[in-house]
């Protein structure tokens, strides 16, 4: 590596050297660190040898460029780790920085897929793997060569690590270092924001090492900050990328202070303040909520804040709050919509009810709005209540129409962004599942009704469909599940969680205990394996969970209701952990004729509590909080 790079100016205008905390620093006159030799494909190697003494080297340069482009396409199309390494190895030293970025962008996805494949790949195999007490995680990604590889580095990547993805990554890492070194010394152009975002995202989520190459993240943040500073007007596209650099640096846990955090916080805050003032057409060009969430997560990970970051975070928090409706609209009471929520018990004592719900008709009575939030952790009750209020306000301010489901999904991301940096609710190790639902056309013809729903976690919505057979005149009921629980052990989630730096396994029990008795698979931080231990893969809050793959991205859907759709049931996992969809519907169908929703919800909660009592010890069974909302259509 080169000597310490120039990064910041002192008061006298002189450049101060940047400290390297993770790597050896050679003297100022030392040569660049020796890079490993990589053998290009035979065709290019022969061509280069033939053109070595030629006066016109344009053909050689064209060939190198062509080979680099082929490598980039091959890396993009790689279906597994072996394909990715083969593409890089084939290109050798002709590989471009764009190809390196492609490799880093694809690598988490491929590592996640490889980890899932190791566990069997399909739902049944993954479940069996986890039930044995085994874990699913990406292997450690090294940031330096092993001693054996250093001794034999002259053999090149082809011999030293052809079968080792870890050693192959070290070569990619060295190329990243070399590019940042050249840019810092002015021998090449500064990397693009897109390239910096890819690099920072990878190093922040998978955290190569030890030692963690902190300087790579610091360099990325430095260059991103300078690019923003050099622009009079920062475009949304550049702000999106710079925010990804910021959250990548924060996720690493190694760069707690940097001017980039303040810069992106203030820029995003300014965009949020303008959001409500623009027209609906212009709002389509507004900053994505995912970017707002990136900044919020970065700030949450940086706590406790110093005075400068706290000042920027306060402005960001206020701007975020300004986008939310604060005055609820008048509601219409109706027997067809009702709810029941009862606190659970622990060791025979009633505990805090950490469920929160909201249900009401609009003033015109044609729209039904439902929210259920199930909290956990020390601050779970407060977080669930705050999240409930935010989602209810979002529902009441919705325009409706074809994009309702996406509006609900955006409201969940916005709510999570607010919760992560909330002034009074600590979300570091507390979070919640959440579901928001809207039914349009309640008083209209059965053919004009529609439903929109978005959720994260394990709150569930079930539709009860009643069909009357014309011949027999009897009604048959069918339960239609509208949402699927987001669990860490689900095959669709495993690869994503591993790619984000998560580890999936059951809780650790005493020696000799059957893993089957240790509860469901949970999400853990790959490097800090004792937290957070979440039984869901998507949710609100949980800053530590967000650092290892917990996602606020909601599953959203919108559909037309049929004349047979009779009842809608929404509940927390306290209901559906002990009752099947069909059993919940069975409790409600008896009230279909009268339309008494409150009684139906109470019947569901009572059945769920009986289910919990039958699961535990007879004297002091554990009973989860139980919440149910029922709407007769």
C-alpha positions as CSV (number, residue, x, y, z in Angstrom):
1,X,0.0,0.0,0.0
2,X,1.1,3.5,-0.5
3,X,1.9,5.9,2.3
4,X,-0.8,7.6,4.2
5,X,-3.2,9.4,1.9
6,X,-4.2,13.1,1.9
7,X,-7.7,13.6,3.2
8,X,-8.3,16.9,5.0
9,X,-6.9,20.3,5.4
10,X,-5.8,22.0,8.6
11,X,-6.3,25.6,9.5
12,X,-3.1,26.6,7.8
13,X,-4.3,25.1,4.5
14,X,-1.8,22.2,4.6
15,X,-2.9,18.7,3.9
16,X,-3.0,16.4,6.9
17,X,-2.1,12.8,6.4
18,X,-4.9,10.3,7.0
19,X,-4.3,7.7,9.7
20,X,-4.4,4.1,8.7
21,X,-5.7,2.1,11.7
22,X,-6.0,-1.4,10.1
23,X,-3.1,-1.8,7.8
24,X,0.7,-1.4,7.9
25,X,1.9,2.0,6.7
26,X,5.1,1.9,4.7
27,X,7.4,4.9,4.6
28,X,6.8,7.8,2.2
29,X,9.4,6.5,-0.3
30,X,8.3,2.9,-0.2
31,X,7.0,1.3,-3.4
32,X,3.4,0.4,-3.8
33,X,2.6,-2.9,-2.2
34,X,3.2,-5.8,-4.6
35,X,0.0,-6.9,-6.3
36,X,-0.6,-10.5,-7.1
37,X,-0.1,-11.6,-10.7
38,X,-3.2,-12.7,-12.5
39,X,-3.1,-14.8,-15.6
40,X,-5.3,-13.5,-18.4
41,X,-6.9,-15.9,-20.8
42,X,-4.5,-17.5,-23.2
43,X,-5.9,-15.7,-26.3
44,X,-5.3,-12.2,-24.8
45,X,-1.9,-13.3,-23.3
46,X,-0.7,-14.4,-26.7
47,X,-2.0,-11.2,-28.3
48,X,-0.2,-9.1,-25.7
49,X,3.0,-10.9,-26.3
50,X,2.7,-10.5,-30.1
51,X,2.1,-6.7,-29.7
52,X,4.7,-6.1,-27.1
53,X,7.2,-4.7,-29.5
54,X,4.8,-3.2,-32.0
55,X,5.0,0.5,-32.7
56,X,1.3,0.9,-32.7
57,X,-0.2,-0.4,-29.5
58,X,-3.8,0.6,-30.2
59,X,-4.7,-3.0,-30.9
60,X,-3.4,-4.1,-27.6
61,X,-5.3,-1.3,-25.8
62,X,-8.4,-2.3,-27.7
63,X,-8.0,-5.9,-26.8
64,X,-7.5,-5.1,-23.1
65,X,-10.7,-2.9,-23.2
66,X,-12.6,-5.6,-25.0
67,X,-11.5,-8.3,-22.5
68,X,-12.5,-6.0,-19.6
69,X,-15.9,-5.5,-21.0
70,X,-16.4,-9.2,-21.5
71,X,-15.3,-9.8,-17.9
72,X,-17.9,-7.2,-16.7
73,X,-20.6,-9.0,-18.6
74,X,-19.5,-12.4,-17.3
75,X,-19.5,-11.1,-13.7
76,X,-23.0,-9.6,-14.2
77,X,-24.3,-12.9,-15.6
78,X,-22.5,-15.1,-13.0
79,X,-24.9,-17.7,-11.5
80,X,-22.7,-18.7,-8.6
81,X,-19.4,-17.8,-6.9
82,X,-17.3,-20.0,-9.2
83,X,-18.6,-18.2,-12.2
84,X,-17.9,-14.9,-10.6
85,X,-14.3,-15.8,-9.7
86,X,-13.7,-17.3,-13.1
87,X,-14.8,-14.0,-14.8
88,X,-12.4,-12.0,-12.7
89,X,-9.5,-14.5,-13.0
90,X,-9.9,-14.6,-16.8
91,X,-9.6,-10.8,-17.0
92,X,-6.6,-10.7,-14.8
93,X,-5.0,-7.3,-14.5
94,X,-7.0,-6.0,-17.4
95,X,-10.1,-6.0,-15.2
96,X,-11.7,-2.6,-14.9
97,X,-12.9,-0.8,-11.8
98,X,-16.4,-1.2,-13.1
99,X,-16.0,-4.9,-13.2
100,X,-14.7,-4.9,-9.6
101,X,-17.8,-2.9,-8.6
102,X,-20.0,-5.5,-10.4
103,X,-18.3,-8.2,-8.5
104,X,-18.9,-6.5,-5.1
105,X,-22.5,-5.8,-6.0
106,X,-23.1,-9.5,-7.0
107,X,-21.0,-11.0,-4.2
108,X,-23.5,-10.6,-1.3
109,X,-26.3,-12.1,-3.4
110,X,-24.2,-15.1,-4.5
111,X,-22.9,-15.6,-1.0
112,X,-26.5,-15.7,0.3
113,X,-27.5,-18.2,-2.4
114,X,-24.5,-20.4,-1.6
115,X,-25.3,-20.4,2.1
116,X,-28.9,-21.3,1.3
117,X,-27.8,-24.0,-1.1
118,X,-25.5,-25.5,1.6
119,X,-28.5,-25.9,3.8
120,X,-30.4,-27.6,1.0
121,X,-31.9,-24.7,-0.8
122,X,-35.6,-25.6,-0.6
123,X,-38.0,-24.9,2.2
124,X,-38.1,-28.4,3.6
125,X,-34.3,-28.9,3.6
126,X,-33.7,-25.5,5.2
127,X,-36.2,-26.2,7.9
128,X,-34.6,-29.6,8.6
129,X,-31.2,-27.9,8.7
130,X,-32.2,-25.4,11.3
131,X,-34.2,-27.9,13.3
132,X,-30.9,-29.7,13.9
133,X,-29.5,-26.6,15.6
134,X,-27.3,-25.7,12.7
135,X,-26.8,-22.2,11.4
136,X,-26.9,-20.5,8.0
137,X,-24.5,-17.6,7.4
138,X,-21.9,-16.4,4.9
139,X,-18.3,-17.5,5.6
140,X,-15.9,-14.8,6.9
141,X,-14.6,-12.6,4.2
142,X,-10.9,-11.9,4.8
143,X,-9.3,-8.5,4.2
144,X,-5.7,-9.7,3.9
145,X,-3.8,-12.6,2.5
146,X,-3.0,-15.7,4.5
147,X,0.6,-16.3,5.3
148,X,0.7,-19.3,2.9
149,X,-0.7,-17.2,0.1
150,X,1.7,-14.3,0.8
151,X,4.6,-16.7,0.4
152,X,3.3,-18.1,-2.9
153,X,1.8,-14.9,-4.2
154,X,4.1,-15.0,-7.2
155,X,2.2,-18.0,-8.5
156,X,-0.8,-15.7,-9.1
157,X,-4.4,-15.9,-8.3
158,X,-5.0,-18.8,-10.6
159,X,-2.8,-21.1,-8.6
160,X,-3.1,-19.6,-5.1
161,X,-6.9,-19.3,-4.8
162,X,-8.6,-20.8,-7.8
163,X,-10.7,-22.9,-5.4
164,X,-10.9,-20.4,-2.6
165,X,-13.4,-17.6,-2.8
166,X,-11.9,-15.9,0.2
167,X,-8.5,-15.5,-1.4
168,X,-10.2,-14.4,-4.6
169,X,-12.0,-11.7,-2.7
170,X,-8.7,-10.5,-1.2
171,X,-7.6,-9.7,-4.8
172,X,-10.8,-7.8,-5.4
173,X,-10.2,-5.9,-2.2
174,X,-6.7,-5.0,-3.3
175,X,-8.0,-3.7,-6.5
176,X,-10.4,-1.5,-4.6
177,X,-7.5,-0.2,-2.4
178,X,-5.4,0.5,-5.5
179,X,-8.2,2.5,-7.2
180,X,-8.8,4.6,-4.0
181,X,-5.0,5.2,-3.7
182,X,-4.7,6.3,-7.2
183,X,-7.6,8.7,-6.9
184,X,-6.4,10.1,-3.6
185,X,-3.0,10.9,-5.2
186,X,-4.5,12.4,-8.3
187,X,-3.2,9.8,-10.7
188,X,-6.7,8.8,-11.7
189,X,-10.1,10.5,-11.6
190,X,-12.2,10.3,-8.4
191,X,-14.5,7.3,-8.4
192,X,-18.1,7.8,-9.4
193,X,-20.8,8.0,-6.7
194,X,-22.3,4.8,-8.0
195,X,-19.0,3.0,-7.6
196,X,-18.5,4.4,-4.1
197,X,-22.0,3.4,-3.1
198,X,-21.4,-0.2,-4.2
199,X,-18.1,-0.5,-2.4
200,X,-19.4,1.1,0.8
201,X,-22.6,-1.0,0.8
202,X,-20.5,-4.2,0.5
203,X,-17.9,-3.3,3.1
204,X,-20.6,-2.0,5.5
205,X,-22.9,-5.1,5.3
206,X,-20.4,-8.0,5.1
207,X,-17.6,-6.3,7.0
208,X,-14.5,-8.0,5.7
209,X,-11.8,-8.9,8.1
210,X,-10.3,-8.9,10.6
211,X,-8.9,-6.4,10.4
212,X,-11.9,-4.4,9.1
213,X,-10.5,-2.1,6.3
214,X,-11.8,1.1,7.9
215,X,-9.8,3.2,5.5
216,X,-11.8,1.9,2.5
217,X,-15.0,3.2,4.0
218,X,-13.4,6.4,5.1
219,X,-12.1,7.0,1.6
220,X,-15.6,6.3,0.1
221,X,-17.1,8.8,2.5
222,X,-14.4,11.4,1.7
223,X,-14.9,11.2,-2.0
224,X,-18.7,11.2,-1.6
225,X,-18.6,14.3,0.6
226,X,-16.3,16.1,-1.9
227,X,-18.6,15.4,-4.8
228,X,-21.6,16.8,-2.9
229,X,-19.6,19.8,-1.8
230,X,-18.6,20.5,-5.4
231,X,-22.2,20.8,-6.6
232,X,-24.3,23.9,-6.3
233,X,-27.4,21.8,-6.7
234,X,-27.3,18.2,-5.7
235,X,-29.6,16.0,-7.9
236,X,-31.8,13.4,-6.3
237,X,-29.8,10.7,-8.1
238,X,-26.6,11.8,-6.5
239,X,-28.2,12.2,-3.1
240,X,-29.6,8.6,-3.3
241,X,-26.1,7.3,-4.0
242,X,-24.4,9.5,-1.3
243,X,-26.9,8.3,1.2
244,X,-26.0,4.7,0.4
245,X,-22.3,5.5,1.0
246,X,-23.3,7.0,4.4
247,X,-25.4,4.1,5.6
248,X,-22.7,1.6,4.4
249,X,-20.1,3.5,6.4
250,X,-22.4,3.5,9.5
251,X,-23.2,-0.2,9.1
252,X,-19.6,-1.1,9.4
253,X,-19.4,0.2,12.9
254,X,-16.0,1.6,12.3
255,X,-16.6,5.2,11.1
256,X,-18.6,6.9,13.8
257,X,-17.8,10.5,12.8
258,X,-17.7,12.0,9.3
259,X,-18.9,15.1,7.6
260,X,-20.8,13.0,5.1
261,X,-23.4,12.1,7.7
262,X,-24.2,15.7,8.4
263,X,-24.2,16.6,4.7
264,X,-26.7,14.0,3.6
265,X,-28.9,14.5,6.7
266,X,-29.3,18.2,6.0
267,X,-29.8,17.7,2.2
268,X,-32.5,15.1,2.7
269,X,-34.2,17.2,5.4
270,X,-34.5,20.0,3.0
271,X,-36.1,17.7,0.4
272,X,-38.6,16.4,3.0
273,X,-39.6,19.9,3.9
274,X,-40.5,20.6,0.2
275,X,-42.3,17.3,-0.2
276,X,-45.7,18.5,1.0
277,X,-45.5,21.7,-1.0
278,X,-45.2,20.1,-4.4
279,X,-48.0,18.9,-6.6
280,X,-49.0,15.2,-6.9
281,X,-47.4,15.0,-10.3
282,X,-44.2,16.5,-9.0
283,X,-44.3,14.2,-6.0
284,X,-43.4,11.3,-8.3
285,X,-40.0,12.9,-8.7
286,X,-39.5,13.3,-5.0
287,X,-36.7,11.6,-3.1
288,X,-37.5,7.9,-2.6
289,X,-38.5,6.9,0.9
290,X,-35.8,4.2,0.8
291,X,-33.2,7.1,0.7
292,X,-34.9,8.8,3.7
293,X,-34.7,5.5,5.5
294,X,-31.0,5.1,4.7
295,X,-30.2,8.4,6.3
296,X,-32.3,7.6,9.3
297,X,-30.7,4.2,9.8
298,X,-27.2,5.7,9.5
299,X,-28.1,8.3,12.2
300,X,-29.5,5.6,14.4
301,X,-26.4,3.5,14.1
302,X,-24.2,6.5,15.0
303,X,-25.8,7.0,18.5
304,X,-24.7,8.5,20.8
305,X,-24.3,11.6,18.6
306,X,-21.8,14.3,19.0
307,X,-23.1,17.9,19.0
308,X,-22.7,18.4,15.2
309,X,-24.5,15.2,14.2
310,X,-27.2,15.8,16.9
311,X,-27.9,19.2,15.4
312,X,-28.3,17.7,11.9
313,X,-30.3,14.8,13.2
314,X,-32.7,17.1,15.0
315,X,-33.4,19.0,11.7
316,X,-33.8,15.7,9.9
317,X,-36.2,14.4,12.5
318,X,-38.3,17.6,12.4
319,X,-38.5,17.5,8.6
320,X,-39.6,13.8,8.7
321,X,-42.3,14.6,11.2
322,X,-43.6,17.4,8.9
323,X,-44.5,14.9,6.3
324,X,-47.0,13.1,8.6
325,X,-50.6,14.1,9.1
326,X,-51.2,15.2,12.7
327,X,-55.0,15.7,12.9
328,X,-57.1,12.6,12.4
329,X,-60.3,12.9,10.4
330,X,-63.7,12.3,11.9
331,X,-64.7,8.7,12.2
332,X,-68.0,6.9,11.7
333,X,-68.9,4.2,14.2
334,X,-70.4,1.0,12.7
335,X,-71.3,-2.4,14.2
336,X,-69.5,-4.1,11.3
337,X,-66.1,-3.0,12.4
338,X,-64.7,-4.0,15.9
339,X,-61.7,-5.2,17.8
340,X,-60.5,-6.9,20.9
341,X,-57.0,-6.7,22.5
342,X,-56.0,-8.3,25.8
343,X,-52.6,-8.3,27.5
344,X,-50.8,-11.7,27.9
345,X,-49.3,-13.3,31.0
346,X,-45.8,-14.3,32.1
347,X,-45.3,-16.5,35.1
348,X,-48.9,-16.1,35.9
349,X,-48.8,-12.3,36.1
350,X,-50.4,-10.0,33.6
351,X,-47.8,-8.3,31.5
352,X,-47.7,-5.1,29.5
353,X,-49.8,-5.3,26.4
354,X,-47.4,-4.5,23.6
355,X,-50.0,-4.8,20.8
356,X,-51.6,-1.7,19.4
357,X,-54.4,-1.3,16.9
358,X,-56.5,1.2,15.0
359,X,-59.8,0.7,13.2
360,X,-62.3,3.1,11.9
361,X,-64.5,4.0,8.9
362,X,-63.9,7.3,7.1
363,X,-66.4,10.1,7.5
364,X,-68.3,9.0,4.4
365,X,-68.4,5.4,5.6
366,X,-67.1,4.1,2.3
367,X,-63.5,3.4,3.5
368,X,-62.4,1.1,6.3
369,X,-58.9,1.6,7.8
370,X,-57.2,-1.0,9.9
371,X,-53.8,-1.1,11.6
372,X,-52.3,-3.7,13.9
373,X,-48.8,-3.4,15.4
374,X,-47.2,-6.1,17.6
375,X,-44.2,-4.8,19.7
376,X,-41.4,-6.6,21.4
377,X,-38.4,-5.6,23.6
378,X,-38.3,-3.3,26.5
379,X,-39.7,-0.4,24.5
380,X,-42.0,-2.6,22.5
381,X,-45.3,-1.1,23.8
382,X,-44.3,2.5,23.3
383,X,-42.9,1.7,19.9
384,X,-46.0,-0.2,18.8
385,X,-48.2,2.7,19.9
386,X,-46.1,5.3,18.1
387,X,-46.0,3.1,15.0
388,X,-49.7,2.6,15.2
389,X,-50.4,6.3,15.3
390,X,-48.0,7.0,12.4
391,X,-49.6,4.3,10.1
392,X,-53.1,5.4,11.1
393,X,-52.3,9.0,10.1
394,X,-50.9,7.8,6.8
395,X,-54.0,5.8,6.1
396,X,-56.2,8.8,6.8
397,X,-54.2,11.0,4.4
398,X,-54.1,8.5,1.5
399,X,-55.7,9.4,-1.9
400,X,-56.6,5.8,-2.7
401,X,-56.8,4.4,-6.2
402,X,-54.6,1.9,-8.1
403,X,-51.4,2.9,-6.1
404,X,-52.9,2.4,-2.7
405,X,-50.8,-0.7,-1.8
406,X,-47.6,1.1,-2.7
407,X,-48.7,4.1,-0.6
408,X,-49.1,1.7,2.3
409,X,-45.7,0.2,1.8
410,X,-44.1,3.7,1.6
411,X,-45.9,4.6,4.8
412,X,-44.3,1.6,6.6
413,X,-40.8,2.7,5.5
414,X,-41.5,6.3,6.5
415,X,-42.8,5.1,9.9
416,X,-39.7,3.0,10.4
417,X,-37.4,5.9,9.5
418,X,-39.1,8.0,12.2
419,X,-39.0,5.2,14.8
420,X,-35.3,4.5,14.4
421,X,-34.4,8.1,15.5
422,X,-37.4,8.8,17.7
423,X,-36.8,11.3,20.4
424,X,-38.4,9.3,23.2
425,X,-38.7,5.7,22.0
426,X,-35.4,3.7,22.0
427,X,-35.5,1.3,19.1
428,X,-32.0,-0.2,19.3
429,X,-33.2,-3.6,20.6
430,X,-37.0,-3.0,20.4
431,X,-39.2,-3.3,17.4
432,X,-42.5,-4.5,16.0
433,X,-44.4,-6.3,13.3
434,X,-46.9,-4.1,11.5
435,X,-49.9,-4.3,9.1
436,X,-51.8,-1.5,7.5
437,X,-55.0,-2.2,5.5
438,X,-57.6,-0.2,3.6
439,X,-60.9,-1.3,2.1
440,X,-62.5,1.0,-0.5
441,X,-66.1,0.9,-1.5
442,X,-67.5,-0.6,1.7
443,X,-71.0,0.8,1.0
444,X,-70.9,0.2,-2.8
445,X,-71.8,-2.7,-4.9
446,X,-70.0,-5.9,-4.1
447,X,-68.3,-5.7,-7.5
448,X,-66.8,-2.3,-6.8
449,X,-65.0,-3.0,-3.5
450,X,-61.2,-3.4,-3.3
451,X,-58.7,-4.0,-0.6
452,X,-55.1,-2.8,-0.2
453,X,-52.7,-4.2,2.4
454,X,-49.0,-3.9,3.3
455,X,-47.2,-5.6,6.2
456,X,-43.9,-6.5,7.8
457,X,-43.4,-9.3,10.2
458,X,-46.0,-11.7,11.4
459,X,-49.2,-9.8,11.8
460,X,-51.7,-11.5,9.5
461,X,-54.8,-10.7,7.4
462,X,-57.3,-13.4,6.5
463,X,-60.3,-13.1,4.2
464,X,-63.4,-15.2,4.9
465,X,-65.2,-16.2,1.7
466,X,-68.7,-17.6,1.8
467,X,-70.1,-19.5,-1.2
468,X,-73.7,-20.6,-1.2
469,X,-74.4,-23.8,-3.2
470,X,-77.5,-23.2,-5.3
471,X,-78.6,-26.9,-5.2
472,X,-78.2,-27.6,-1.5
473,X,-78.7,-24.0,-0.3
474,X,-75.9,-24.5,2.2
475,X,-73.0,-22.1,2.7
476,X,-69.4,-23.2,2.5
477,X,-66.6,-21.1,4.0
478,X,-63.0,-20.7,2.8
479,X,-60.2,-18.9,4.5
480,X,-58.0,-16.9,2.1
481,X,-54.7,-15.7,3.6
482,X,-53.8,-12.2,2.3
483,X,-50.4,-12.0,3.9
484,X,-47.5,-14.4,4.5
485,X,-45.5,-14.2,7.7
486,X,-41.9,-12.9,7.3
487,X,-39.8,-15.4,9.2
488,X,-36.0,-15.8,9.1
489,X,-36.2,-19.5,8.3
490,X,-38.3,-19.0,5.1
491,X,-36.4,-20.0,2.0
492,X,-37.4,-16.8,0.3
493,X,-35.7,-14.7,3.1
494,X,-32.6,-16.8,3.9
495,X,-30.4,-15.7,1.0
496,X,-31.4,-12.0,1.5
497,X,-30.6,-12.1,5.2
498,X,-27.2,-13.8,4.7
499,X,-26.3,-11.3,2.0
500,X,-27.0,-8.5,4.4
501,X,-24.7,-9.9,7.1
502,X,-27.1,-11.9,9.1
503,X,-26.9,-15.4,10.6
504,X,-29.9,-17.6,11.0
505,X,-30.1,-20.2,13.8
506,X,-32.1,-21.1,16.8
507,X,-31.4,-19.7,20.2
508,X,-28.6,-21.4,22.2
509,X,-29.9,-23.7,24.9
510,X,-28.2,-25.7,27.7
511,X,-26.0,-28.6,26.6
512,X,-28.0,-31.6,25.6
513,X,-31.3,-29.9,25.0
514,X,-33.0,-30.9,21.8
515,X,-32.8,-28.0,19.3
516,X,-36.4,-28.6,18.4
517,X,-37.4,-27.3,21.9
518,X,-35.6,-24.0,21.4
519,X,-38.3,-22.2,19.5
520,X,-38.3,-20.9,16.0
521,X,-35.2,-19.9,13.9
522,X,-34.0,-16.4,14.7
523,X,-32.0,-13.7,13.0
524,X,-28.6,-12.8,14.6
525,X,-25.8,-10.5,13.7
526,X,-23.1,-12.6,12.0
527,X,-20.3,-11.0,14.0
528,X,-22.1,-10.1,17.2
529,X,-23.9,-13.4,17.5
530,X,-25.7,-12.7,20.8
531,X,-28.1,-10.1,19.3
532,X,-30.8,-9.4,18.2
533,X,-32.3,-12.8,18.1
534,X,-35.4,-11.8,16.1
535,X,-38.1,-14.3,15.0
536,X,-39.0,-12.2,12.1
537,X,-37.1,-11.1,9.0
538,X,-39.0,-7.8,8.3
539,X,-40.2,-5.3,10.8
540,X,-40.3,-1.8,12.4
541,X,-37.6,-0.5,14.7
542,X,-34.8,-2.8,15.9
543,X,-31.7,-0.8,14.9
544,X,-29.5,-3.8,15.6
545,X,-31.7,-6.0,13.4
546,X,-31.5,-3.5,10.6
547,X,-27.7,-3.9,10.8
548,X,-28.0,-7.6,9.8
549,X,-30.8,-7.7,7.3
550,X,-34.1,-6.9,9.1
551,X,-36.0,-5.0,6.4
552,X,-38.7,-2.4,6.5
553,X,-39.7,-3.2,2.9
554,X,-43.3,-4.3,3.2
555,X,-45.0,-7.0,1.2
556,X,-47.9,-5.2,-0.5
557,X,-50.9,-6.3,-2.5
558,X,-54.1,-4.8,-3.9
559,X,-57.1,-6.8,-5.2
560,X,-60.8,-6.5,-6.0
561,X,-63.2,-8.1,-3.6
562,X,-65.8,-10.6,-4.8
563,X,-69.5,-10.8,-3.8
564,X,-68.5,-13.9,-1.8
565,X,-66.0,-12.1,0.4
566,X,-67.8,-11.7,3.7
567,X,-65.4,-11.0,6.6
568,X,-61.9,-9.7,7.0
569,X,-59.9,-10.7,10.1
570,X,-56.6,-9.0,11.1
571,X,-54.6,-10.2,14.1
572,X,-51.2,-10.3,15.9
573,X,-49.1,-13.4,16.1
574,X,-50.7,-14.0,19.5
575,X,-53.7,-15.1,17.6
576,X,-52.2,-17.0,14.7
577,X,-49.4,-18.8,16.6
578,X,-52.1,-21.0,18.3
579,X,-55.0,-20.8,15.8
580,X,-55.1,-21.7,12.2
581,X,-56.7,-19.4,9.6
582,X,-59.7,-21.8,9.4
583,X,-60.2,-21.8,13.2
584,X,-60.1,-18.0,13.3
585,X,-62.8,-17.9,10.5
586,X,-64.8,-20.5,12.4
587,X,-65.0,-18.1,15.4
588,X,-66.3,-15.3,13.2
589,X,-68.7,-17.0,10.9
590,X,-71.3,-17.4,13.6
591,X,-71.6,-13.6,13.8
592,X,-71.9,-13.1,10.0
593,X,-75.7,-12.8,10.0
594,X,-75.8,-10.1,12.8
595,X,-72.5,-8.4,11.6
596,X,-71.4,-7.9,15.3
597,X,-67.7,-7.4,14.7
598,X,-66.8,-6.7,18.3
599,X,-68.3,-10.0,19.5
600,X,-66.5,-11.9,16.7
601,X,-63.2,-10.3,17.6
602,X,-63.8,-11.2,21.3
603,X,-64.5,-14.8,20.4
604,X,-61.3,-15.1,18.4
605,X,-59.2,-13.7,21.3
606,X,-60.9,-16.0,23.8
607,X,-60.1,-19.0,21.6
608,X,-56.5,-17.9,21.2
609,X,-56.0,-17.6,25.0
610,X,-57.4,-21.1,25.5
611,X,-54.9,-22.2,22.9
612,X,-52.0,-20.6,24.8
613,X,-53.2,-22.1,28.1
614,X,-53.2,-25.6,26.6
615,X,-49.6,-25.2,25.4
616,X,-47.9,-24.3,28.7
617,X,-47.8,-25.6,32.3
618,X,-51.2,-25.9,33.9
619,X,-50.5,-23.5,36.7
620,X,-48.6,-20.6,35.0
621,X,-48.7,-20.8,31.2
622,X,-47.2,-18.1,29.0
623,X,-49.8,-16.3,27.1
624,X,-48.9,-13.8,24.4
625,X,-50.7,-10.5,23.8
626,X,-53.8,-11.2,21.6
627,X,-55.3,-8.6,19.3
628,X,-57.9,-9.1,16.6
629,X,-59.8,-6.7,14.4
630,X,-62.9,-7.9,12.4
631,X,-64.6,-6.2,9.5
632,X,-67.9,-7.7,8.1
633,X,-68.1,-6.7,4.5
